[in-house]
Amino acid sequence: MSSGNGEGAFKRPRPASPGDGFHTPEKRVSVCRAPDPCGSHPRDWGIEQVCEFLRRSGFGDPELLRCFRVKKIAGSSFLYLTESELEEMGIGTGVRQNLLNCLSKLGQRHVDIMKVFNDPIHGHIEMHPLLVRIIDTPQFQRLRYIKQLGGTYYVFPGASHNRFEHSLGVGYLAGRLIRALQKRQPELDINQRDILCVQIAGLCHDLGHGPFSHMYDGRFIPRVCPGTAWKHEDASVKMFEHLIDSNDLRPVLKYYGLKPDEDIDFIKEQIAGPIKTEKSSSSWPYRGRPEEKGFLYEIVANKTSGIDVDKWDYFARDCHHLGIQNNFDYVRFIKFARVCEFEGKKHICTRDKEVGNLYDMFHTRNCLHRRAYQHKISNIIETMITDALLKANPHIIIKGSGGEEYNIATAREDMEAYTKLTDEIFLRILHSDEKELEEAREILCKIERRDLYKYLGQTQPPEGMEITKERCSKMAEEIAKSQPSTLSHKPGLKPEDFIVDVINMDYGMKKKNPVNNVRFYCKSDLNKAFRISKEQVSKLLPEKFEEQQIRVYCKTADEETICDARKYFVQWCIDNNFTKPQDGDIVAPELTPMKADWNVVKDDEKHDSKKNSSTPKPRKSLFKD
């Protein structure tokens, strides 16, 4: 049987010739490109080749060509010219629009070959070749060896993902949000440079994380260098600079249309905030982008409301690997995102009907912290790893630039040394046979055997009497002094037997309600932004947005000592007017009656108790006889 054109319906495919090869879809794009008058890729053109292209495209006005020569517009910047830049060059409205249309068609003929990543969260995502050049560097590949959730992996077996894949996801979502804004609101003048810079910031925002992510900057560094204000964002900026310089990427940035000095500043500012300078006369603190493009700083790390693509990715990715339901849909937020002006400044806003979903988003964040990030066992494992690193720190040598030697704590001062510092340090200590690392090795062996410090309980301080950092360091000593009178016949426990972990749970902005900093718009006016107060949403929303939890552990493994330590803990809670530990009546039944308000039944609980215990009354007849 044959078709109308004479070819058999079951005709065998023609064998591929050596010239055909097997092209992936993205590579076929380059095969199908239409030739241009000057040959080669437009980014490779010099100034005269740009002028030649303009002449052949009908823009042969000598004054216009002279302007391009004076401004030294070569191919790398020509392809990404924006309307505002052409206006600054003095090009008239009609010519300007025709020239932009010509540039758009030229760009479509020279589509960049995108690399496709198959991500378990976002599916098949495309990455621009400039992003791929950044990804394929030692500084970025280092993120493959840093666990996203640190010690949480020892409690949740699925949480084995790393900072590498999270960073890819943030870069992708950053591009997705900014492109949605560009398409929805052309008047924002978002250009290719803006898109690439925002995506690079998303990719590189976590370059500065140390071993086991937040364990390094949240637990290890404060103990080895008390009082330091160092944050991983500071290291991310330094590592990004090191990545660019050590891989000679400045010419590559320029080749893809970026202005290295201005745009590198913009990327660093998105990661860690404004660059501090000695003299700043302007009220606008940023150097990378002007105030009219200030909304771009709200995409990767939103310092205003905390709603950013970084959270969107780790919500989805962490929930997936932890086996916890994610209730926030970032796709819906992107659908409703618009840039509106509020009090003279441009902000990314969302529809008024989405306010409830945003409270759900922050509630999801809080649930993740309670159920996983601040899990009592994962926290004590991180504490034990920190103890091991502190003991190993003087004996670990990491070589940095110029052959200089650093340890685990000081490696963050030199990016060449810091590049070598990953979670691998755990195995380096665990598998060592050096005598100096014996104590550290034994702690890590205990983790492997699940011989952990024992959890004694959790309590909360009275409102307004939250624990300060200064007091936190003295709390183990306080507990050791809280020996109950019932144990006075026994030798007392020592401060070094106890570990106190103070945790602050919040919605991301400490005591503040983050949704108060979100701007909304309504369908009646898409350009006017306003705030929505909590009272306008629901009466069932939280009254407070921060609380403090105090967890206490004991290093001793002896069961009798653990039993006594729990009583010390309960007595300490009584002495300090803290809340009763949940199992207080079980572990210390002789102590809990000593505190009267621990045994007071609240009025609503009494009411419920009477209601449940009372004899049901007979139903009245609905109708009269």
BELKA-V179948 format. One record per residue. N is the residue number from 1. SS is DSSP state (helix for helix, strand for strand, loop for the rest). PHI is phi in degrees with one decimal (* if undefined). PSI is psi in degrees with one decimal (999 if undefined). Layout:
N	SS	PHI	PSI
N	SS	PHI	PSI
//
This chain:
1	loop	*	134.5
2	strand	-128.5	156.8
3	loop	-82.8	174.8
4	loop	-62.8	-24.9
5	loop	-90.9	6.6
6	loop	88.3	-1.4
7	loop	-93.1	139.4
8	strand	-65.4	145.3
9	loop	-67.0	-26.7
10	loop	-113.4	34.7
11	loop	-62.8	134.9
12	loop	-68.4	142.6
13	loop	-64.6	144.3
14	loop	-68.3	131.7
15	loop	-58.3	140.1
16	loop	-70.4	133.0
17	loop	-81.9	162.0
18	loop	-56.5	-28.8
19	loop	-76.0	-22.7
20	loop	-73.4	-55.1
21	loop	65.4	-178.5
22	loop	-112.1	105.7
23	loop	-93.9	133.9
24	loop	-71.7	157.7
25	helix	-52.8	-39.5
26	helix	-70.2	-28.3
27	helix	-76.1	-26.2
28	helix	-64.7	-24.0
29	helix	-56.8	-42.9
30	helix	-69.1	-30.3
31	helix	-68.8	-34.0
32	loop	-91.6	6.2
33	loop	-64.7	139.0
34	loop	-78.6	142.5
35	loop	-68.5	149.0
36	loop	-113.2	162.0
37	loop	-57.6	-32.3
38	loop	-97.0	-5.1
39	loop	70.1	168.7
40	loop	60.4	177.5
41	loop	-80.3	140.0
42	helix	-53.4	-29.9
43	helix	-66.1	-19.1
44	helix	-90.1	-3.5
45	loop	-72.0	146.5
46	loop	-88.1	-175.3
47	helix	-63.7	-42.4
48	helix	-69.5	-33.1
49	helix	-67.7	-35.8
50	helix	-62.3	-44.9
51	helix	-64.7	-37.4
52	helix	-63.7	-41.7
53	helix	-63.4	-42.0
54	helix	-62.1	-41.9
55	helix	-61.5	-46.3
56	helix	-69.8	-20.2
57	loop	-95.8	6.6
58	loop	93.7	14.5
59	loop	-114.8	57.7
60	loop	-92.2	10.2
61	loop	-57.9	121.9
62	helix	-56.6	-35.1
63	helix	-67.6	-39.0
64	helix	-66.3	-43.8
65	helix	-64.2	-38.7
66	helix	-62.3	-39.7
67	helix	-61.5	-42.2
68	helix	-65.4	-35.7
69	helix	-71.2	-40.7
70	helix	-64.3	-41.0
71	loop	-79.2	-6.1
72	loop	55.6	50.9
73	loop	-82.7	103.3
74	loop	-96.9	-179.5
75	helix	-59.6	-37.0
76	helix	-64.0	-30.1
77	helix	-100.8	-24.7
78	helix	-59.1	-44.5
79	loop	-65.6	-22.0
80	loop	-113.5	18.0
81	loop	-62.1	139.5
82	loop	-108.9	169.4
83	helix	-62.5	-39.7
84	helix	-66.3	-36.7
85	helix	-68.4	-40.2
86	helix	-65.8	-36.0
87	helix	-65.2	-40.2
88	helix	-63.6	-28.9
89	loop	-77.4	-5.9
90	loop	87.5	17.7
91	loop	-85.2	130.5
92	loop	-64.0	163.4
93	helix	-59.4	-50.8
94	helix	-62.0	-49.3
95	helix	-62.9	-38.9
96	helix	-60.2	-45.4
97	helix	-67.6	-41.0
98	helix	-63.9	-38.9
99	helix	-67.2	-39.3
100	helix	-64.2	-39.5
101	helix	-63.6	-39.9
102	helix	-63.9	-42.8
103	helix	-64.8	-37.8
104	helix	-62.3	-45.1
105	helix	-65.6	-37.6
106	helix	-63.7	-42.6
107	helix	-63.9	-36.7
108	helix	-67.2	-29.9
109	helix	-76.9	-17.8
110	loop	-125.3	63.1
111	loop	-70.9	133.4
112	loop	-67.8	142.6
113	loop	-75.6	113.6
114	loop	-89.4	144.0
115	strand	-97.3	137.7
116	strand	-103.5	128.5
117	strand	-111.7	135.8
118	strand	-95.7	102.1
119	strand	-100.8	135.3
120	loop	-67.2	-18.1
121	loop	-96.6	-49.0
122	loop	-103.7	1.3
123	strand	80.4	-148.4
124	strand	-81.0	113.1
125	strand	-113.9	143.9
126	strand	-100.9	141.5
127	strand	-123.9	132.4
128	loop	-62.6	147.3
129	helix	-57.2	-29.5
130	helix	-66.6	-40.3
131	helix	-64.3	-37.6
132	helix	-65.0	-38.2
133	helix	-61.2	-37.4
134	helix	-70.9	-43.2
135	helix	-60.1	-38.7
136	loop	-87.1	49.1
137	loop	-125.6	154.0
138	helix	-58.8	-33.7
139	helix	-68.4	-36.7
140	helix	-81.2	-40.0
141	helix	-62.4	-23.2
142	helix	-54.7	-30.6
143	helix	-66.3	-15.1
144	helix	-64.0	-21.3
145	helix	-112.4	23.3
146	loop	-127.8	115.5
147	strand	-62.7	133.8
148	loop	-60.0	-41.9
149	loop	-111.2	16.4
150	helix	54.0	-126.3
151	helix	-69.0	-11.2
152	helix	-61.5	-26.2
153	helix	-60.7	-26.3
154	helix	-77.9	-8.0
155	loop	-111.6	-41.6
156	loop	-106.7	104.5
157	loop	-61.0	-22.6
158	loop	-81.9	-13.0
159	loop	-82.1	54.4
160	loop	-97.6	5.3
161	loop	-73.9	160.6
162	strand	-120.3	171.2
163	helix	-62.5	-24.3
164	helix	-58.9	-56.8
165	helix	-68.9	-31.8
166	helix	-62.9	-42.0
167	helix	-65.3	-39.4
168	helix	-59.7	-43.7
169	helix	-63.4	-40.6
170	helix	-67.2	-41.0
171	helix	-60.5	-41.2
172	helix	-65.7	-47.9
173	helix	-65.8	-34.3
174	helix	-61.0	-43.4
175	helix	-65.8	-37.9
176	helix	-66.0	-42.2
177	helix	-69.5	-45.5
178	helix	-69.1	-33.3
179	helix	-68.9	-35.7
180	helix	-62.8	-40.8
181	helix	-67.4	-40.2
182	helix	-62.1	-43.7
183	helix	-70.7	-39.2
184	helix	-76.0	-33.0
185	loop	-134.2	79.8
186	helix	-58.1	-26.2
187	helix	-65.9	-12.5
188	helix	-73.3	-12.6
189	loop	58.7	39.3
190	loop	-75.8	125.0
191	loop	-114.5	179.6
192	helix	-62.6	-34.5
193	helix	-61.6	-45.0
194	helix	-59.5	-45.4
195	helix	-62.2	-47.4
196	helix	-64.4	-40.8
197	helix	-65.7	-41.3
198	helix	-66.0	-40.4
199	helix	-66.9	-40.1
200	helix	-63.7	-41.0
201	helix	-61.8	-40.7
202	helix	-62.5	-42.3
203	helix	-63.0	-41.3
204	helix	-101.8	5.2
205	loop	-66.4	-21.0
206	loop	-111.9	16.7
207	loop	-59.0	-25.2
208	loop	-89.6	3.9
209	loop	-67.1	142.5
210	strand	-97.7	-169.9
211	loop	-53.4	133.4
212	loop	58.9	33.6
213	strand	53.8	-116.6
214	helix	-69.1	-14.2
215	helix	-62.1	-37.9
216	helix	-67.4	-50.5
217	helix	-87.8	-18.0
218	helix	-94.5	-26.7
219	helix	-121.0	-50.4
220	helix	-69.9	-54.2
221	helix	-61.5	-44.1
222	helix	-60.3	-28.0
223	helix	-84.7	-34.5
224	helix	-84.5	-25.8
225	loop	-133.2	72.8
226	loop	-57.4	138.4
227	loop	87.5	-6.0
228	loop	-71.9	146.0
229	loop	-101.0	15.7
230	loop	-65.4	137.2
231	loop	-129.8	156.8
232	helix	-65.4	-23.7
233	helix	-63.3	-33.8
234	helix	-62.5	-42.9
235	helix	-70.3	-30.7
236	helix	-62.1	-41.0
237	helix	-65.2	-46.0
238	helix	-65.6	-39.4
239	helix	-67.9	-34.9
240	helix	-64.4	-44.4
241	helix	-59.6	-43.8
242	helix	-63.6	-40.0
243	helix	-60.9	-45.6
244	helix	-65.6	-46.9
245	helix	-73.9	-43.9
246	helix	-71.6	-21.3
247	loop	-105.4	8.6
248	loop	50.3	54.4
249	loop	-95.7	-3.0
250	helix	-59.6	-45.3
251	helix	-62.2	-31.9
252	helix	-69.2	-41.9
253	helix	-59.1	-44.6
254	helix	-65.6	-37.9
255	helix	-60.9	-35.2
256	loop	-93.6	18.8
257	loop	92.9	4.0
258	loop	-87.1	152.3
259	loop	-99.5	102.8
260	helix	-47.5	-50.7
261	helix	-66.7	-53.6
262	helix	-64.0	-44.6
263	helix	-76.6	-31.7
264	helix	-65.1	-39.4
265	helix	-60.6	-43.6
266	helix	-60.9	-43.2
267	helix	-64.4	-44.6
268	helix	-65.2	-37.3
269	helix	-66.9	-34.0
270	helix	-66.5	-30.6
271	helix	-80.7	-46.5
272	helix	-126.2	8.8
273	loop	92.1	-176.2
274	loop	-57.2	143.6
275	loop	-78.6	123.5
276	loop	-74.6	131.9
277	loop	-128.4	158.1
278	loop	-66.8	-40.7
279	loop	-122.5	123.3
280	loop	-136.5	99.4
281	loop	-85.1	-21.0
282	loop	-83.7	147.5
283	loop	-75.8	-20.8
284	loop	-86.0	115.8
285	loop	-80.3	-10.4
286	loop	-96.0	149.0
287	loop	-106.1	-26.1
288	loop	-71.6	-36.5
289	loop	-140.5	148.2
290	loop	-72.0	171.3
291	helix	-62.8	-32.1
292	helix	-68.0	-13.7
293	helix	-112.1	24.2
294	helix	-62.3	-24.6
295	helix	-62.5	-21.5
296	helix	-64.2	-25.4
297	helix	-76.1	-4.0
298	helix	-99.0	5.2
299	loop	-88.4	-52.9
300	loop	-84.6	-51.1
301	loop	-135.5	93.5
302	loop	-81.3	104.8
303	loop	-77.6	-12.9
304	loop	-83.3	-54.0
305	loop	-119.9	-14.8
306	loop	84.6	1.6
307	loop	-91.4	105.9
308	loop	-149.3	169.6
309	helix	-70.1	-23.1
310	helix	-59.3	-48.1
311	helix	-64.2	-42.0
312	helix	-58.4	-41.0
313	helix	-71.6	-45.4
314	helix	-73.4	-25.7
315	helix	-58.8	-54.9
316	helix	-65.8	-44.9
317	helix	-71.8	-45.7
318	helix	-66.9	-42.6
319	helix	-60.8	-40.4
320	helix	-59.4	-46.2
321	helix	-81.5	-24.2
322	helix	-85.3	-18.6
323	loop	79.8	30.5
324	loop	-114.4	141.1
325	loop	-69.1	132.7
326	loop	-100.1	119.2
327	loop	-96.7	2.8
328	loop	-107.4	131.8
329	loop	-109.7	102.0
330	helix	-68.5	-27.3
331	helix	-60.3	-40.3
332	helix	-66.2	-40.0
333	helix	-61.1	-44.3
334	helix	-61.5	-37.6
335	helix	-59.6	-35.9
336	helix	-100.7	0.1
337	loop	-71.8	133.2
338	strand	-143.6	155.6
339	strand	-98.2	121.6
340	strand	-126.6	160.9
341	strand	-94.8	132.8
342	strand	-138.0	119.6
343	loop	52.8	43.2
344	loop	81.8	2.0
345	strand	-126.3	149.5
346	strand	-91.0	131.4
347	strand	-134.3	153.8
348	strand	-77.9	122.7
349	strand	-119.9	168.3
350	strand	-135.1	169.2
351	strand	-64.5	149.5
352	helix	-60.9	-31.6
353	helix	-72.0	-8.1
354	helix	-90.1	0.2
355	helix	-61.0	-38.9
356	helix	-64.3	-36.9
357	helix	-66.0	-31.9
358	helix	-70.4	-38.3
359	helix	-61.9	-38.2
360	helix	-62.8	-37.2
361	helix	-62.1	-46.9
362	helix	-70.9	-30.4
363	helix	-66.0	-38.9
364	helix	-60.9	-42.5
365	helix	-59.3	-45.1
366	helix	-63.7	-41.0
367	helix	-63.5	-40.1
368	helix	-62.2	-39.9
369	helix	-65.7	-43.1
370	helix	-67.8	-43.3
371	helix	-87.2	-26.1
372	helix	-132.7	-62.0
373	helix	-59.6	-36.7
374	loop	-111.1	30.3
375	loop	-58.6	137.0
376	helix	-61.8	-31.6
377	helix	-81.2	-41.5
378	helix	-63.8	-34.5
379	helix	-66.0	-40.1
380	helix	-73.5	-29.4
381	helix	-66.0	-41.7
382	helix	-64.6	-35.8
383	helix	-63.5	-40.7
384	helix	-68.2	-40.2
385	helix	-62.7	-40.8
386	helix	-60.9	-43.6
387	helix	-58.0	-42.6
388	helix	-64.9	-42.5
389	helix	-66.3	-35.7
390	helix	-63.7	-40.4
391	helix	-72.6	-31.2
392	helix	-85.3	-20.8
393	helix	-49.8	-47.4
394	helix	-68.2	-16.6
395	helix	-107.4	-2.1
396	loop	-95.9	129.0
397	loop	-114.1	126.9
398	strand	-124.9	120.8
399	strand	-82.9	133.7
400	loop	-115.0	-154.1
401	helix	-65.1	140.4
402	helix	68.4	17.9
403	helix	76.8	5.1
404	loop	-63.6	144.3
405	strand	-103.6	138.0
406	strand	-131.9	164.7
407	loop	-111.7	-169.8
408	loop	-62.5	-37.3
409	loop	-79.0	-41.7
410	helix	-85.7	-9.4
411	helix	-58.5	-27.1
412	helix	-67.9	-11.3
413	helix	-84.0	-16.7
414	loop	-131.0	118.2
415	helix	-69.5	-25.0
416	helix	-68.7	-39.5
417	helix	-72.2	-39.8
418	helix	-64.7	-31.3
419	loop	-59.4	-29.1
420	loop	-87.7	-5.2
421	loop	-98.7	108.5
422	loop	-137.7	-169.2
423	loop	-61.0	-14.7
424	helix	-58.3	-21.0
425	helix	-60.7	-30.4
426	helix	-59.5	-51.0
427	helix	-70.7	-32.2
428	helix	-60.3	-41.2
429	helix	-74.9	-44.9
430	helix	-60.6	-37.9
431	loop	-97.5	6.0
432	loop	-78.0	159.0
433	loop	-121.9	16.2
434	loop	-76.5	137.1
435	helix	-64.5	-34.2
436	helix	-64.8	-23.7
437	helix	-98.9	11.6
438	helix	-61.9	-45.9
439	helix	-64.1	-44.2
440	helix	-63.4	-41.3
441	helix	-62.6	-39.0
442	helix	-65.8	-36.8
443	helix	-63.8	-43.8
444	helix	-68.1	-33.9
445	helix	-63.9	-36.4
446	helix	-62.8	-38.8
447	helix	-62.8	-43.3
448	helix	-62.0	-35.7
449	loop	-86.4	-1.3
450	loop	61.8	31.4
451	loop	-93.7	77.1
452	loop	-95.0	164.3
453	loop	-61.6	142.8
454	strand	-88.6	134.3
455	strand	-77.0	126.5
456	strand	-97.9	-33.7
457	strand	156.0	179.0
458	strand	-134.3	144.4
459	strand	-146.0	174.6
460	loop	-134.9	142.4
461	loop	-77.8	160.7
462	loop	-63.3	152.3
463	loop	-62.4	134.1
464	loop	88.9	-4.8
465	loop	-123.8	40.8
466	loop	-62.1	151.7
467	loop	-75.2	128.9
468	loop	-88.9	164.4
469	helix	-62.0	-36.3
470	helix	-63.7	-42.5
471	helix	-73.6	-30.8
472	helix	-55.2	-39.7
473	loop	-69.5	-16.6
474	loop	-103.2	-1.1
475	helix	-72.0	-31.7
476	helix	-62.6	-37.6
477	helix	-67.2	-38.4
478	helix	-61.2	-44.3
479	helix	-64.5	-41.2
480	helix	-61.9	-27.2
481	helix	-85.3	-8.8
482	loop	-92.1	50.3
483	loop	-73.3	122.1
484	loop	-64.2	150.4
485	helix	-63.0	-26.5
486	helix	-69.3	-14.8
487	helix	-113.4	16.6
488	loop	-64.8	-18.7
489	loop	-81.1	-8.1
490	loop	-104.1	154.7
491	loop	-63.8	142.5
492	loop	-75.6	154.4
493	loop	-79.4	156.1
494	loop	-103.7	158.3
495	helix	-56.2	-36.1
496	helix	-69.4	-9.6
497	helix	-77.8	-17.8
498	strand	-110.6	149.3
499	strand	-127.3	128.6
500	strand	-112.7	127.0
501	strand	-118.2	111.1
502	strand	-99.2	123.6
503	strand	-120.9	131.2
504	strand	-103.1	116.3
505	strand	-99.5	129.8
506	strand	-153.6	-174.3
507	loop	-96.9	15.5
508	loop	107.7	-13.5
509	loop	-133.2	40.1
510	loop	56.5	-123.5
511	loop	-79.6	-10.2
512	loop	-83.0	151.4
513	loop	-84.5	111.3
514	helix	-63.4	-27.4
515	helix	-69.2	-20.5
516	helix	-64.3	-20.7
517	helix	-97.2	4.3
518	loop	-91.2	141.0
519	loop	-105.2	142.7
520	strand	-123.4	162.3
521	strand	-134.4	161.7
522	strand	-118.9	166.1
523	loop	-69.2	-17.2
524	loop	-70.8	-29.4
525	strand	-148.7	104.6
526	strand	-74.6	-11.6
527	strand	-107.9	-8.4
528	strand	-100.1	124.4
529	strand	-103.2	152.0
530	strand	-154.1	167.9
531	loop	-97.7	157.9
532	loop	-126.5	121.1
533	loop	-78.7	161.2
534	helix	-61.0	-36.7
535	helix	-65.7	-24.5
536	helix	-79.9	-9.5
537	loop	-99.4	-59.2
538	loop	-166.7	153.1
539	loop	-86.9	-4.8
540	loop	-97.3	8.2
541	loop	-81.2	159.9
542	loop	-62.1	144.2
543	loop	-81.9	-33.2
544	loop	-122.5	153.6
545	loop	-122.0	12.2
546	strand	-151.2	142.3
547	strand	-147.4	159.0
548	strand	-116.1	135.0
549	strand	-119.2	139.3
550	strand	-117.3	118.2
551	strand	-111.9	140.5
552	strand	-124.6	136.6
553	strand	-125.7	161.1
554	strand	-124.9	134.8
555	loop	-76.8	-24.3
556	loop	-73.9	139.1
557	loop	-95.4	-12.1
558	loop	-65.5	129.6
559	helix	-61.4	-42.3
560	helix	-64.7	-39.9
561	helix	-66.9	-39.0
562	helix	-61.8	-42.1
563	helix	-60.5	-43.6
564	helix	-66.6	-40.0
565	helix	-62.5	-35.2
566	helix	-64.1	-37.2
567	helix	-68.8	-39.0
568	helix	-55.6	-45.6
569	helix	-62.3	-45.5
570	helix	-63.2	-43.2
571	helix	-61.9	-40.0
572	helix	-63.3	-39.2
573	helix	-63.6	-39.2
574	helix	-64.8	-45.4
575	helix	-63.9	-30.5
576	loop	-103.7	6.2
577	loop	60.6	34.4
578	loop	-82.2	169.5
579	loop	-68.1	154.0
580	loop	-70.8	129.7
581	loop	-56.7	146.6
582	loop	-57.5	-37.6
583	loop	-101.9	20.4
584	helix	-56.9	-41.3
585	helix	-67.2	-21.6
586	helix	-88.7	-47.5
587	helix	-81.5	-23.4
588	loop	-141.8	62.5
589	helix	-63.6	-23.1
590	helix	-81.9	-12.3
591	helix	-102.1	-39.5
592	helix	-60.3	-32.1
593	loop	-66.3	-14.4
594	loop	-70.3	-20.4
595	loop	-107.3	109.3
596	helix	-60.8	-45.3
597	helix	-71.0	-12.2
598	helix	-72.2	-19.3
599	helix	-111.1	7.5
600	loop	-81.8	129.4
601	loop	-88.4	127.7
602	loop	-64.0	155.8
603	helix	-58.7	-42.2
604	helix	-68.3	-32.4
605	helix	-70.3	-37.4
606	helix	-62.7	-43.4
607	helix	-61.4	-45.8
608	helix	-62.4	-39.0
609	helix	-64.6	-45.3
610	helix	-64.5	-39.4
611	helix	-62.6	-41.7
612	helix	-74.0	-30.0
613	helix	-91.7	-15.9
614	loop	-70.5	152.1
615	loop	-73.6	128.6
616	loop	-63.0	135.2
617	loop	-82.5	149.4
618	loop	-65.7	142.3
619	loop	-67.4	138.9
620	loop	-77.3	151.7
621	loop	-69.4	136.8
622	loop	-73.1	-27.1
623	loop	-122.9	147.1
624	loop	-74.2	148.3
625	loop	-67.2	999
//
